[in-house]
Each structure stands twice: as structure tokens, then as C-alpha cells.
Amino acid sequence: MPPRAAPARADADKNEPLVADIRLLGRILGDVIREQEGREAYELVERIRQLAVAYRHKHDKEAGKRFDKLLKGLSGEQAVSVIRAFSYFSHLANIAEDRHHVRRREVHERAGSLQPGSLAYCLEHLHQAGVRPNEIAAVLRRGFISPVLTAHPTEVQRKSILDAERAVAGLLEARDRARQAGSERELRDTEALLRARITQLWQTRMLRYSKLTVADEIENALSYYPSTFLRQIPRLYAELEEHLPGEVLPSFLRMGHWIGGDRDGNPNVGAATLHQAMKRQAEVALRHYLTELHELGAELSISLRLTGVSPDMQALAERSPDQNAHRLDEPYRRALTGMYARLAATLHALTGTEALRHAVAPQHPYLAPAELLADLRVIEASLKQHHAEALIAPRLAPLIRAVQVFGFHLATLDLRQSSDQHELALAELLAAARIEPDYAALDEAAKRALLLRLLNDARPLRVIGAAYSEKTLGELATFEAAREALARFGREALRHYIISHTESVSDLLEVALLLKETGLLRGLLAEQAVSDLIIVPLFETIGDLRIAPAIMREFYALPGVRGLVDRSSPGGVGEQDIMLGYSDSNKDGGMFTSSWELYRAEIALVELFDELRQQGPLTLRLFHGRGGTVGRGGGPSYQAILAQPPGTVNGQIRLTEQGEVIASKYAHPEIGRRNLETLVAATLEATLLHPTQSAPKSFLQAAQALSDASFAAYRGLVYGTPGFADYFFASTPIREIAELNIGSRPASRKATRAIEDLRAIPWGFSWGQARVALPGWCGFGSGVEAFLGDEPAQRAKNLALLKRMLKGWPFFRALLSNLDMVLAKADLALAERYVELVEDKKLGKRIFSAIRAEFERTQAALALITGDDKRLAANPSLARSIEHRFPYIDPLNHLQIELMRRYRRTAADDPAMERVQRGIHLSINGIAAGLRNTG
């Protein structure tokens, strides 16, 4: 690829290392293409790039005609080769950019310039505000911060590709060290290794030829642990402890997962995947500990001939089966050999697999992480007592913290299922037990009464010998697998049972009854019932968000519910998680209304739980179902957390990490730690500095008016425009995405073309691919236009109000910042080319004209409020990144359109179609990589 990624800028010196890295990677990729595909293939790539640039910047009609002619004349083989070239360049540019972010952060840290979002900045900010270390520690002691990795059908990367790209990232880091050392030989060596890795990438298929399985998704998620989470989270704790001397910090930051436990709409998830996920998670954790114990054995070569050990340490060494004569005077090594043998036995007991090394035969296993932790503490105490404290920090301290955080379970696995599936299972159980022949037909009051009666009846529902459907048996089996996993892996292995589409109190009671039926809820509800899992409602649509506070109020008013929550929580302090869905609410009502209804629901829930705390302590923890794109609630986490309504964070937050965002946030260890730091920093600042106060009444009224008008415009366009669904299916690659092997979950809940039935994830992903990004901005322009009005004096007054909201309301400021970003990544000129795929030309022209009009209204509205006509004026680094990327993303869009046209017009059994389809799927991968937060 040609080295033309970055134009000269005033800050060229600062960005020169980035420019150099991109040029280097582009040059090597170009060399590999010439070597592998021939000079003609390379020159074709360059010609297409030049024409795409002309199309973008010059609006040259002749260039456009030549471009179309060239694309139409490409063979399937040529198209695939060109798409691979631009896709890999996007991937390599991402790696270079990530390395530059780390590099710039190191420069700032060396200069003592603290960056917002970093832990150091946060702690300094808190110190300047007069917050004492013990106050910070108090928040962390009651805190719970958890990023939750979810499997959604927008993670288009193969693990093989991710592994090779990690290697490239490591080599760029090595080049920086070589550059600083002035070692020309090391620079040549790293360039040779980069050439090898890029050759590997070129010869590694980017796509899966078989459908991604749940097992694949589990492995993809677990691949981030050895390099990032298991090592970086202990480092983060160590940094906190350094800033809070004398404070003992609990494990408040923990990882969460959905993969293997999220059954909502995924028939491939059940008891078997739950067992598999738990076993593989345990294996990853235990193998990490085994490796660290082995390395500790090499490091702690301390001899009794030279120093002493504590009595407990000596006893630990004596208990070891290691009787090697060479180690009789080395108690730490003997002890660690015994601990390794016990942990090897634990690995076998929990996962059925074997450790890599066996100095002695596996011994009796550790029954719980606390036992391993106790042995590690013995070693730590002995080292402290005998002037060897310096040996603790490098490896022993991170291992101790890792065991505290990750236990034997690695991450908390959430269970999730749709409320209608619980109803179906219970209806069958009740009918077979002759309790209620048609449970689904009961009204809400009757359902509640029946469910409460059964929750206070000690008898089970299942009838021995009754024939139940596979679906019901599968539901029950998953609950039973959860009970077994808790017994096997500990209380932190499973904490939450999430109910999708929670629309009534009976939805919560149904899960409680299924928990009781499978031994996860014990005792009668009205007496001493205890639940092993927190029942978590998920409020997703606009309508669900509006009734969320009423549902929770009525639920807690039921006899026995508050006692159940209190008794089921550690320490007797009730914990209630409530999940808020960003994706479906956005698809339902548009970006502004979704954000506003989420804000309102959060405030109402905080007020409700303030009331409930009058009966005793009770923790509310909001779980934010944010996606990668702004259209699904994405955007910078730091801004989002600081913009939360007052009282909603309070040291407690869970949020999903989905799709492409997982790779971009956590594939690189340093970037991963920065993102984890950001979550902790934002949570501390939101809790202790109270950056958001109750908004003035005028702000709230204006937001409601904007929401009403935005909602009407969005619904009118998406749901009220005849033919809009047909337009969407024709003008975006939704059909091709559904065929792509990028997720184990179907793209649609039902076999229809109704937008209502389409999952929010492929909905947003498809609009992003077509460069419309409609879910991230649609409706806002009309909302502002309606709010401002036509009368000049009123218009000026209302505009002044919106400007005050931008300046003084973090919620509104974060929303407009995200809107600014999504508008910058959209490209209506390119999007218009996708309209050519709509067979009904009048329909295509009519609907695209409506989309363009709303886009222009939104652009104008944002410029009016912010005073900036240019996008990303306040974020020049992102603006540069986008400017550099577009010349390499645009060709992928043009090629995608051409191949989609061929694919849709050719018989399915045409042998040429396999390559065309592969080209489309490769373009989807490349565009997703180029735009980054498209998941």
C-alpha cells in the first residue's frame, strides 16, 4: 500500500512517529502484495485508491465514471484481492494508531501532564477537591465496577487474525525501544519480523467458512485474559494502593461475561454451553496461576543457610511432597512445588485437563481460592519478616491480587433469557401439574397471585414421568447447570439472572419460581427464602423504560421480596441490579429519545430506591447495555459515566462491552489498562465529585420537548414511511451480514422483514456499513427545528437555552459530542451509491431524499448549538484519524456496492458467486475495522 496516510500538519512533530509507523506498515504490505499477487495487482489497488480519493474530494464526474467502469470490469478474484489489501491496511493503521496513543500517553506521563480519564489524573483531581484517601477507599470498599464482555454478531475478527495483529503491535513497541536505543540492527530485525507477520496475515484467511459457534465465542473472549485482564488488572490495583498507602482495597473491579449464558434469541446456548464456559474460564485462570507459581519457584531461590523463614512458611515447606535433595535448604521452592501440585490437582478436578509440568504428582486439590490465597499470604509474610520484601512486588503481589479478583472462576457469568420463554416453560409445568391449564391467558393480577402462592408452597411443580417439551427441559437444565456451577466454582461465578423484555412484575416472579423449582431459591418467600442469584430486570424499549420505576415499586411492595433481597446479598445489605437497554430503545425511538428516556428512568429509579432505603440499607446497581456505536449507546465511557444523572453511579456500575469494541479496547494490554482505568476513574469522580447536579427545570422541559419532536420525526421516517423496511433491506448489506459467519445468534428474532423483529445490533451495524449511521443521529435535526420554532424572538430565546444546556449540563454535552462523532463518520455521498441497489428507483430516491433532508437538518442543528460548522472541531485527534482513514475505507464501500449488485442479480448456484460473496464479507470486515466503533 502507498505511504500516503497522513498529510502534513502544524503538529507534525507530535504525530511523526504515527506517520512513520503507518508508512512502514503500508510499505511492507505493498511489498507483500507485489510479492504474493504480482505488480499488476498492486498497481490496481493504487489506481482504485486514487479514483476513490478523486470521487471524495473533487466530485469529479468523469473520475466517477472511470471508477464505475473499472469496478464493473473487475473479476471476482481481482475484487477479493483489492478488498483484502484495503482491509488489511485498515487493520494495520489501527495497530499503529493504538501504539501512538500509548506513546503519547507515556510522553505526557514523563512530562508530568496528567490526562483526563487516567487514574493519576483522577486521584490528583480528587486530592485538589479535598477528598481524603480514606474517603476514596471507602467508596472502593463498597464499590462494584464490572465491564461485561458479550457475544454479539458484530465481532467480525477471527482469533488467528487477532493473534497476528497482537504480534505486530508488539513489534511496533520493540521498534520504539530500538529507536530510542539507536540500534540500527534491532530496527532491521523488527522490520524483518514485521514482514513475516504481515505475510502471515496475507496468507491467513480473514473469514470463517463455518458458522461461529458459542464455543468459538467463548474462546475469542478468553483470548483477552492472558495478555490483558489477568496482568493489567493487578497492575491497576497496585497503582491505586500506591496512591492510597495504608488502605486495604477489596476486589471491587471484576470482569463479567455473557458468553455461554445468554440464551435470549440464541437456541445454541443452554446447559452445555454454561458448563463449557465455566470450565474454560476456570482453566484460563488456573493455568495463569500455575505459570506464575512456576516462575515464582525460579525467583524465590532463598536458602536457609543464608536467612530464616517464618514458622508458618517452614510448615508450608514441610507439607510439600518435594523431597529433592537439591532443594532441602530452599523452603520457598519446596512450598511452591507443593502448591503447584495442589493447583494442578485443582485444574484436573474442575476442568478435566492436566498441568503442563509435574515436578511431583498432583496432590489433594485446593477446595477454594481462599486456600490458595492463604498459602500465598504465608509466603508474603515470611518474605516481609526476613528482609526480602523487594521480592514481593514483581510477581507475588500481582498473583495474590489476581487470585482475589479472578478466583477459580475468572469472571462472573451472567444468565439471560427472554421473559416470554420463562412464561412458556412455566405454563407447561403448571398445566402438567394440573394447577393452571392456561397460564399465559391469565391477566397480570391473576398471574401475580398464583406465582406468590406457589413461591410460598414448599412442593415442587414437576411431575415425575410427565412428558415435557425439549424447550422446557432445556430451560430447567440451564437453571440446574447454574446450581452445579455455583457449587463447583463459588459464589462469584454466577451472580445475575437477567430477564430480557421485562414488562411486568410477573416476569420477575416467574424467574423466582423457576429458581425455586431448581434449588437456586430456597425457603418460602414470605418467611426465610434465600436466592443464589440476583433477579435482574432488563428494560429495553421506550415503553419498558417508562414503566420501569412502577414495576420495581410494585415488585418491592410484594410480601417477602425485600427480605429475600436482603438475605440473599453478602453481609445482609440488599443488592438490586437493574439493566437498561440502549440498543432496542434506540431502534424503537431514535438516539435522542432513547438517551432522554434512559436518563429519566435512571432518575426515577434512584428516587424509588432512596425511598426503599428508609426500610434499611439497599444498593442499586445500574447495568448499562451500551453497544459500540453511538446509535447503540456507545461513545467514550469516561464522558458517559460522568454524564450520568446524580446519584446513579455511587460506586456501582456494570456496562457491556460488545462487538468490535472488545478488540479495539482490550486487544492491546496498555490500551486495555487505560480503558479499565477510565472506568475506575470515572466511577470515582462521578461518586465523589458529583459532576452532575439536578438539572434546572428549564433544561428538563426543553429535553422533553426535543425528545417528543425527535421521536415523532424518527418514528415517522422509520416506521411511518411506506416501503422503508424494503429500502433498508435493499440499500444496506443486512442480508449479507445475516449470512456472514460472525455470530452464533440469528440476526432477527423472527423470520420476517419487519424492523420491529430485527435485532438492534445488525440494524445499527448495517447502517454503519452503508455509511448512513442513521440510528446515531436520526430525528435530532427535526427535534431542534421544532423546538426553536419560527418566530424570531422565541427562536433566539430557545437557542440561547440550548447553548446554556450545552455548557452547563453534562448529559446534553455528552450527547452532542457523540452526535458530532457519528456525523463525522457518516458519509451521505457514499451512502447515496447504496441507493443504486434499490430496484424500485422511485422508492429509493424518495426515501434517501428524506434521509438526506433529516441529516442536513441535524448537521445544521448541531452547528447552530455548538457554533462549529466543522465536525470534531473539539476533537482534532479523532478528526485527523478519520481524515487519514477515509481514503482507505471508501474503496471498500465502492467495491461492496458493486459486489452486492452482482450477488443479488446472479443465480445462487452460479459457481462465481462464492468468490463474490467472499468479497462482500471481506469488505464488511474491512469497513468495520476502518470505522472501529461499528459493533
N, C-alpha and C positions, 0 to 999 in steps of 0.2 A: 504493500500500500504506500502511496506517496506521502512524504513527510510534510503535510500542509495543514496540520490540525489546529494551529494556534497563530492568529495574527499578532503583529507587534502591538504592544500596549505600553502605557506610561509605567505600569508596574511590571515591566518585562523581567527585571532582575528577580523579583519575587517568584515569578512563575517560570523562570528559565529552566529549573530542574524538571518541572512538569512537561514543558515543551520538549526538552531533550529526551525524556523518557518516551513520550508519545512518538517522537520522530524515530527513536531507536526501535521501538516495538513495531512501528509501521514499516520501517525499512526491512527489518528481519522478516515480517510477514510477507512483504512484497518479494523478497528473495525466495522465500519458501514457495510462494505461488508460482514464481517463474520456474523454480526447480521441479516442482511437482506437476504443474499443469502446462508449462510452456510459456514463452514470451507472449504469444498471441492472447492467451487468457489474461495475463497481467495487463496488457495494453487495453483489452476490452473493459476490464474493471476501471481503469483510469479514464477511458472515454466516457463511460456511464457516469462516473463521479463528476466530470466536468460538465456534462449536459444537465445533470441534476442541479448543480450549482447555478448554471445559467437559468434554468427554469425557475429556481427560487428567487434569485436576486435581480435578474434582468427582465423577467416576464417576457422573454424573447419567444414570440410565436413560432418563428422559424426553428429555433432551437427545440421548442416543444414538439414540432412536427418530426424533426430529425430523431428526437428522443423516442417518440412513439414508434417510429418506423424501426429504429434499432431494437427496441424491446420486443416488438412483434416478430422480428426476424430471428430472435434467439432460439436456439434449440433448447429442449428441456435440460440437457446436460450442461449447456453454457449458463443457463439461468441459475441452476443449482450452484455451479462454481462461483458465479458472481455473488450470489446471496451469501454463500459461506464466507467469502472474502470480507464483505461489509459487516457481517455478523461478528466474525472473529475480531475485526478491528474495533467494533463497539465493546466487546468483552475486554480487549487489551487496554483500550482507553479508560475503561472503568478501573482496571487494576492500577494504572498509572495515576489516575485521579485520587484513588484511595491512598496510595503511597504518598502523594503530595499533601493530602490532608494530615497524615501522621507527621510528615516532615515539617509542615508549617506549625503544627502544634508543638513539636519539640523546640522549634525556634522561639516561639512565644514563651514557652516554659523556661528556656535558658535565659531569656531576657527579663524574666520575672513578670511578664504580661499575662495575666490570667484571663482565660476565655470563658464567657458565659456558657453554662452547661457543664463545665468541668467541676469536679469535686473540690479542687483547690479554690476555684472562684466562689463556689457556694459557701464553703466554710469561712472564707475571708469576708464575704458579704454578710454572713450571719454574725461574725465577730464584730464587724463595724456597726451592726444594728443592735449590739449589746446582748446578743443571745449567748448564754453561757454554755460551755461544753456539756455540763450535766443536763441542761435542757435538751440539747441535741441528742444525747444518749438516751434520755427518757422517751423521746419520740421513737427512736430506733428500737427501744426495748418493747414497745407496744406496736411497732410497725410491721407491715407485711407488704412487700413490693415484689411483684411477680410478672415478668414477661412470659407469655404463654405461646409456644410455638404451635401453629395449627397447620393442618394439611388442607390446602385449598388448591383448586385446579388452575393456578397461575404460576406455580413453580415449574418453569419450563427447563430448568437446568438438569442435566444428568450429573450424578455424583462423580463420574470419571472426568467430566469437564471441570467441575469444581475443584477436584484434587489437583489437576494440572494447573489450573489458574492460581491455586494457593502456592504452588511451586514457583510460578512466575513472580508472584508478589514477593516471595522470599528472596528471589534473585535480585529484584529491584532494590530491596533493602540492603542486600550484600553489596550491590554496586555503590550505594551511598557510602557504605563504610570504606570500600576500596577507594572511592573518590576522595574521601576525607584523608585517607592514609597516603594518597598519591601513588597508589600501587597500579602501575600500568598492566602488570601481569594479571593481577586479580580482575581488573576490568576486562581484559581479553578473555579470561576464563569464564567470567559470569556471562559475557556475551555469547560465548560458545554454548553454555548451558541453556541460555535463553533460546538460542536457535534450536536446540534439541527439544525443549519443551513446546515451542511453537510448532515445530514439525510434528510432535506428538499430537498436539491439538488438531492440526490439519488432517492428520490421518486417523483421528478418533471421531466416530460418528456423533453428531450433536443431538440426534433424535433417538428416541426409543422406538423400536419396531414392535414392541408388545406393550399392552396397556399397563400403566403403572399400577402396582398392587399396593395394598396397605403396608405390606412388609417393606416394600421399596421406600414408601414414605417414611416409615419408622427409621430405616437406615439413613435416609437423607438427613433427617432431623438430628439423629445421633452423631452424625459426622462433624457437627459443630462443637461437640463437647471436648474431645481430646485437646484440640488446639486453642479453643476459646474459653468456654464456660468453666471447665474444671481447673484451668490455670488462672484465668483472668479474674474470676470472682474472688478467690482468696487474696489476690493482689489488691483488689478494691477494698476488701475488709482491712487489710494491713495498712493501707493508706489512711483509712478512717481512724484506725486505732492510733496511728502516729499523730494525728491531729487531735485526738481525744485521749491523752495519756491518763492512765488510771481507770478508764471506763471499760467495763466488761460488756462487749456488744454481743447480743444474741444473733442468731441467723435470721435476720429479717428479710434478706434478699434471697429468693428461691426461684428456681425455674419451674415452669409449668408446661404441660403438653396436652393436646387433644388427640394426638395421632394414635389410633388403635382403640380409642374410647368414644370417638364422636360418631354416633350411629345416625344422626339426623340426615335423612336422604341418602345414606350410603349403605346399601344392602351388603357390602363386603366387610362391614365392621360388626363384631359381635364378641362372644366369649373367647373365641380362639385368638382374635387379634389383641384382645385385652391381655390374655396370658402372654402372648408373644411380646407385646410392648413392654410389659413389666419385666420379663426375663431378660430381654435385650438391654433395657435401661440398667438393670442390676449388673449385667455383665460389663457394660461400659464403665460403670462406677468402680466395680471391684477390680477390674484389670488395671485401671489407673492407680488404685491404691497398691496393688501388688507391684507394679513397676516402681512406685515411689518407695515402698519398703525395700525393694531390692537395691535401689540406688542409695538409700539411707545406710544399708548394710555396708556398702562400699565406703561411704563417707565417715561413718562412726567407727573407726578402727581403733578406738581408745583402749589402751592396755591397763590392766590393774597393776602392772609393775610400775606405772608412772603416775597414776591418780586413782582416787577411790570412786565408788558409786554409792547411791543410797541403798538402804536395806531392801526397799521395795524393788529397786532395779536389780539387785542381786537375786532376789527371789524370782523375778520375771526371767532372768537368765537361767536360773536353776530349773525352772519349769520347762525350758526348751528341750526338745529331744536332740538338739545339736551337740554331739559329744566329740566333734572333730578336735584332735589334739592341737592343731594349729590355732584354734580359737578359744582354748580353755581360759586364757587371760584376757579375752575380749568380750566382756559381758553384753555390750550393746549389740554386737554382731550375733551372738548366740541368741539373745532375746528376739532380735528381728528375724532370724531364721525360723524360730518357733512361731512368731506372729505370722510370717509368710505362710507357713504350713497350715496354720489355723484358717487364714484367709483363703487359701487355696481350697480347703475343705468347704468353706462357706460358698465359694464360687460354684463348686460342684453341687452342693446341696440346693442352691437357689436357681441355678441355670442349667445344670447338667453338663457343663463344659469343664475343661481342665486348664490349670495354670500352665504357663509356658516353661517354668523352671521348677525343679523339685530337688532342693538340697537335701531335704528329708521328706519322708512320706507325709501327705496331708494328715493333719491331726483333727481333733474334735472342733467343729466349726464355731465361729462366733455366732451367738444367737441373735445379737442385735448390734447396731453400730455403737451403742454406748459401751459395750465390752471392748471393742477395738479402740475406742476413744480413751478408755481408762488406761489401757496399756501404753498408748502414745503419751498420755499425760505423765505416766511414771517415768518414761524416758526424758521428757521435757523437764520434770522437776529435778531429776538426778543431774542433768547437764547444768542446770542453773546452780545447783548446790556445789558443783565441783569446777567452777570457773570455765565452763565450756558453753556459756550462753550464746556465744557468737555462732555456734553450730546449729542453733535452733532456727533462725530466720530463713536461711536459704531453702530448706526443704521440709523440715519437720513442722514448722508453723503453718505453711500452706497446706500440708497434708491434714493437720488437725482441723483446720478450718474447712477443708473440703469434706471431711467426714461429718462435721457438724452440719454443713449445708446440704450435702447430697445423700448422706446416709448410705443405705444399701439400695435405695430406690431411684436415685439420680434426680428425678423430677416428679412433681405431683401430676398424676394423670387424671384429667377431668373426664367424666362420663357425660354424654349429651344425647338426648333423643327428643323427637318432636312430641308435643302433648297429645296429638291425635293417635299416636302409636301406643301410648300408655292407656288411653281410653279403650282402644280396640282390645288390648290384652286383658284389661280388667273386665270388659264386657263379656269376654269369652269365659273367664274364670267365674264370674257371677252367674252366668247362665248355666254353666255345668254344675255349679253348687246349688242350683235351684233357689238362689237368693233374689235375683232380679233378671227376668227374661230379656229385657231390652234396656240395658243401662244407658246406651247412647241417646235414647229417646227422652230420658228424664230431663226436667228443667234444672237450672243451676241450684235452686234451693233443695230440690229432692236429692240431687247428687251429693251435695254437702252433707245433708242429714244422714244419708246411707253411708258415706265414707267415714264420717265421725263415729257412727255406731260400730262399724267394722274395725276401726282403729282402737276401739275400746272393748273389743271381743278377742279373747286370747286364742280362739280357734283359727286354724289356717283355712284358706279358701280352697286350696287344691283338693280334688277328689281322686283318691287312688284308683287307677285303672281307667280314668276318663281320657277320652281322645281329644287332645288339644292340637291346634294348628301348629305348623312349623314356626310361624311368626311369633306366636305367643310363647312357645317353648324357647325360642331364641331370645326373647326379651328376658324371660326368667333366668335363662342360663347366664346372661350377661350380669345380672344382679348377683347371682351366685358366684360367678367368677370374681366379682369385686370383693365379696366377702372373703374368698380364699386369698386374694391378693393382699388384703389388709392383714390377714393372719400371718402371711408369709413375709411381707416386705415392710410392715409397720404402718403406723397411723398416718404418716405424711405421704405415703404412696398414693392414696386416694383421699381427697377432701371434699370434692364438689360433685354434685349431680345437677346438671344444667338442663332446664326444660325449655326447649325452643317453642316459640309461638305460645307463650303463656298469655292466656286471655281471660282467665277466671281463677277464683280461689280453688275450685275443684281440680284444676290442673296441678296445683301443689299437693293437695290431699291425695290425689291418685298416686303420685310418686311415693308419698309417705306410706301408703298402703302396700305398694309393691316392695318397698324397703322392709316393711314388717313381714311380708309374706316370705321373704328370702333371708331373714335373720339379720338384716342390717339395721333394723329398728326393733328394739326390744322393750317390752313392757307396754302397759296400756297408756294411751295418750293422756287421759285425764289424771293419771297417777304419776308413775315414775319412768315414763318412756325415755329412752336414750337412742339417738341415731348416730351411726358411724359416719354418715355423710351429711354435708350441708346441702339442703334443698335450695337450689338457685334458680329463680325465675329469670327468663330471658325475654325482655320486652323489645320487640323488633320493629314493628310498623309504627306509623304515626299514631294510629288509633290505639295500639298497645301502650305506647309511651304515655298517652294522655290518661289512661286508666290505671297506670302502674301504681301510683300512690294509693288509690282507692282499694286495689286488690291487696296490697300489703297491709293496709289498715284493717281490712276485714279479716285477713288471714291471722294477724296477731290478736284480733279480738276473739278468736275461737278458743274455747276452753282447752287448756293443756298445751297450746302452741308455744307460748312464751317459756313455760317450764321446760319443754322439750329442747328449745334452742339453748337455754342456759345450761342445762345438764349435759348437752352434747358437745359443748365447747370447752377447750382446755382452761383450767382454772375457774370454771363456772361462770366466766364472763361471756355472755352470748355473742355469737358471730353470725352475721347475716350478709352473705354476698348477694348482690343483685347485678345481673348483666344487662347492659344496654347495647342494642344492636344498631350500628351505624350504617351498615350496608343496605339492609332492607328498608330502613326508614328513609334513606336517600332515594332508593329506587321508587319508593312509594310517594314521596313528596318533594323531592328536589333537595339540593345541597343546603340552601339557607333554612328552609323549614325543618329539615332533619336536624341541623345544628341547634336551632332555636327550641325545638320540642325536646331534644335531649337536655338542653340547659334547663328548661322549665321542669322537666321530670326530676332532674337531679336536685333542684332547689326544693321541690315538694317532698321528695323522699328524705332529704336532710331534716326538713321541718317535722315530718312524721316521726323520724327516729329520735329527734330531740324530745318529742312528747313521750315516746315509749321509754326513754331513759329515766323518766320520773319514777318508773317501777324498779329501776336498778340499772347497773352498767350494761350497755349493749353496743356492740361495734357494727357499724355499717361499712361495708367494703364494696365499692362500685367496681365492676369489671367491664372495661370498655372494649367492645368488639370492633376495634378500629382496623381498617384494611390498610393497604399500601397507598392507594391513590387518595387524593383529596375527595374524590367522588364517593369513597367508601369510608370517610372519616380519617384518612391518613394525613400526612403532613408532619412537620417537626414535632417530636414528642415533647421537647422542652417547652415550647410555646403552648402546646395543647394542655399540658398539666398545669402550667401557671395560669392559664385562662379558665380553669375550671371554676364553677361557682363557689362562693365562700362556704367553707365547712364540708366540702365534698371529698377532700383528699384526706386530711387528718392522719397522715402517716400510713394510709392504707390505699393501695391501688393495684389492680391487675389490668393488663391490657394484652390483646392478642398481637402477635407478630405473624404476618401472613405472606404467602406467595413470594414474589421476587424480593420483598423487603428483608426476608430472613437472610438471604445470601448477601445482599448489599450491606446489611448491618453487622453481620456476625461471621462472615467467612474469614475476614482478616482479624487476627487476635487483637491488635491495637485498636482498630476501628470498633471491634466488638466491645472492648473495655470502655471506650469512650461512650458508646451508646448505653451501656449499663450504668456508667457514672451519671449520665444525663438523667436517667430515670430516678436515681437516688437523689441527685442534686435538686431536681425539680420538685420531687416529693417533699424534701426537707424545706425548701423555700416556700412552697405552697402552704405547708403546715405551720411554719414558724414565723414567716414574714407577712402572711396574709395579703398577698399581692392583689387579690380581688376582694373588693368590698361590695356590699349590696348596691346594685346599680340604681341610679335615680329612676324615679317613676317615669320620667320623660323618655329615658333610654328604653325601658321595658315596653312602653306603649309604642314607641317607634319600631322596635324589633318585631312586635306583634303585627303591626300594620305591614311592615316589609314582608313578614312571613306569609300573611294572608294573600297578599298580591303575588308574591313569588310562587306560592303553592298553586294558585289559580292558573298562573302562566305555565308552570311546569306540567300540571295535570292536563291543561288544555292542549298543550303540544303533544305530550307523550301518550296520554290515554284518550284524549278527546279528538284527535286528528284522524279522520278516516284514512286507513291504509298505513298508519305509522309503523305498526308491527311488521307489515310486509316490507316497508322501506328499510327498517332496521336489519331484518334477516338478509336482505339483498345487498345492502350497502356496507356491511361490516363483515368481517370473517367469522361471525358467530358459528356458522355451520361447520367451517373448517376447524375452529377451536374445539367444537364438540367432538370432532373425530380425532383430535390430537391426543396422543398418549401422555397427557400431562397431569392426570389426576385419577384417583380411584373412584371419585364421586361423579355421578352424571351431571351434565350442565343444567338440566332442567328437572324440576320436581315431578312434572307430568309430561306425557308425550303430546304436548300441544305447542303451538306457536304463540301462545298468549304471553305477553310481557309479565303479567301477574304471576305466572307459573315458572318463569325463568329465574334461576338463581342470580342473586345480586352480583356475584363475583364475575361470571362470564359476561354479564350485562356491562359492567364497567370496563372489563378487560377488552371487550370488543370495540367499544367506543374509543378507547385509548389507542388500539391498533390502527383504527381508521383516522386517527389524529383529530377527532372531533372532541373527545374528552367531555362529552355532553353532561354526564352526571355531576361533574365538578363545578359547573357554572350555570346551568340552565335555570332560568326563572329569575335570577337576581336582577338582571337589567330591567325587566318589566316591573319587578317589585319596587326598585328605586324610582323608576319613572312614575309609577302610580303614587308613590309616597310623596314625591316632590310636588306633584300637581301642576296645573297650567298657569295659575295666577302668579305673576312675578313676585309680589311681596311674600306670599306664602311659600313659594318655591325657594326664595332666598333664606327664609327662616328655617325651613326644613333641611336645606342643605347645610346650613350652619350647625344644626343639631347633629346631623350625620358626621360632620367633621369633629364635633366635640366627642361623639361616641368613639370615633377612631382614636382620638388622643387619650381619652380617659377610661376606656372600657376594654380590658384585655381580651374578653370574649370576642368583641367585634373586630378588634385589631388582628387577632389570630385568624379569624375567619377571612378577612380581606387579604391577609398575607398569603393564605392558602389559595384563595381565588386568583391572586396575582400569579402564583406559580403555575396553576393549571392553565390559565390563559396563555402564559408564555410557552407552554409545551404543546398547546393546540395549534393546528395549522389548517385554517379553512381552505386555503388554496389547494393543499394536498387532499384535504377531505373531499373537495369537490370532484376530484378524479374518481373517488369511490362511487359517486353517484352514477357514473357510466355503467356500473354493474346492475343498476335497477332496470329491469326490462320495460316496465311501464314508464316511459320517459316523462310524461306529464306529471305522474305521481312523484318521480324523483326530483324534478325541477321544483314542484310546489312545496314539498316538504323541506328540501335543502334550503330553499329561499326563506322559509320560516325559521329554520335553524340559524341561518346566517344573520337574519334580522335580529334574533334574540342575542346572538353572540356579539353583534355590534352594539346593541343596547347595553350589554353587560360591560364591554370594553369601555364604553363612554361613561357609564355609571361609576366604574372603578376610578377612572381618570378624574372625574368630577370630584369625588370624595377625597382622593389622596393628593390631587394636584399634580400627579405624574402621568404624562401621556405614554411614557415608555415603560414597558413591563420590566419588573425586577429592578427598578431603579434603586431600591433599598437593599438589594442583594446582588451586588456586582459579581461575586464569585460564581453564583449559580447562573447568572446571565451569561458569563463567559463560557461556563461549562456547556450550556445549551447551544450557544453560538458555535462552539467547536464541534459539537456532535451532529448537528443537523445535516451538514454535507454528507455524512456517512449513514445517517438514518433514512434520509429522503430516498435514496436509490432503492432501499429495501421496500419502502411503501410503493414506489412505482412498479417494481418487479412483482410485488404481492398482488397488485391490482391486475397486472397482465396475466399472471398465472391463475388467479381466481377466475378471470374471464374464460380462459381455456378450460379450466377444470369443470366449470358449470355448463359449458356448451358441448362437452365431449362425453361420449358413452362411457359408462363406468368400467366396461370390460376392455376398453382400449388399452393396450399394453403401455402406451406412452404416459398414461395417467398416473402411474405410480411415481414417476420422477417429478411430474408436475405437482402432485400432492406433496411430495417431499420438499420441493422448493417452497411451497406455501408455508409449510410447517417450520422450515428453517427461517423464513422471513419473520414469522411470528416470534420465534426465539430472538432473532437479532433486533427487532424493534423493541421488544420487551427489555432487552439488555441495554439498548441505547437510551431509552426513556427512563430507565431504572425503576422509579416507583410506579409501576403499572399493575402491580399484583392485586 
